[in-house]
Amino acid sequence: MTNQVASGHHVLEKVTEKSGASQTWNSSFQNQVLRLVDKVEAAPLEAKRRRKGKEPLEEDTLSSENFPPLGPPPGKVAGPNLCLPQANSPTPQWRQLFQQDRRMDERLSFHEPKVENGVCVVEPPDEVFELGVKKWSNALVGYFVGKRIPFKAVKEHLEKKWKKWGGVSVITGDNGIFLFKFDNSAARDLVLSNGPWEVWGASLALRQWEEGMSLSKDSFSSIPVWVKLYNIPAELWTKPGLSYVASALGVPLCMDAATTTGNRLSFARVCIEMKASSCFPTSYKVRRRNGTLIDMMVQYSWKPLACSICRVFDHYSKQ
């Protein structure tokens, strides 16, 4: 139909000629015909405009369709050194002009590897390792036990909770692992000492990044757990004494501020790295110097369920 009416103005002129020069169209009727012709001619453009909003977004905004190849300046003949930067073809592309600065940061250097017994071995020097250790020294590694939380939710919730202590970058890893890179060590330690943390009801298992640490859930055969220890003798309310008392559960990591200052003696709140094979006892015995045994009571802020077969915290034995 579009092709038939596309030349509507031309048809109108022909009809006018055949009707004679003295015969004129009624101006009102002629205007109606012209408006109808314009509307029909514009229909394909309007339909194309509406379809355009439903088409998938063009990922590459620097495509050759949007930016045609650059040509030589007026009065100049294209040559190999006329326009920079150059692509494989003699004609430079718009993409190169926009990406040149970024490519400077992406450049790497070559270092000859070693061959030992027919096997290629890469052996970076100590200063390369030290550079990487410095980069991640203020980072924490964690994952949500028993639940997958979307990256966007993790980023929004934790950045909002932690921003009072300093800046943090949330980085996603493989298989539900997250890295939290802080601006300074003080912010990192405050996040550790004020846990545990939750997002959407799922507990976040956190531990400080250390060199050689595997960024997988298999490395979480033990995780930090905050516990409250009750009935501690006053003579053991010291850093060495609390270390001995807490070692019954695992590897003591740190205390909260109130426990450190000794302003609260009703219980000690200690972060302990506990293994998945632990039975998470609720009580145990402490022997005093006079030989008497006292009961030590334990309360967990959260008790992660672990797989007794795989010895990890990511899933249960029934799964």
Beta strands, then each sheet from edge to edge (+ up, - down):
strand 1: 114-116
strand 2: 119-121
strand 3: 139-144
strand 4: 168-172
strand 5: 178-182
strand 6: 197-199
strand 7: 202-208
strand 8: 222-230
strand 9: 251-255
strand 10: 267-275
strand 11: 283-287
strand 12: 293-300
sheet 1: 1+ 2-
sheet 2: 4+ 5- 3+ 7- 6+
sheet 3: 9+ 10- 8+ 12- 11+
end
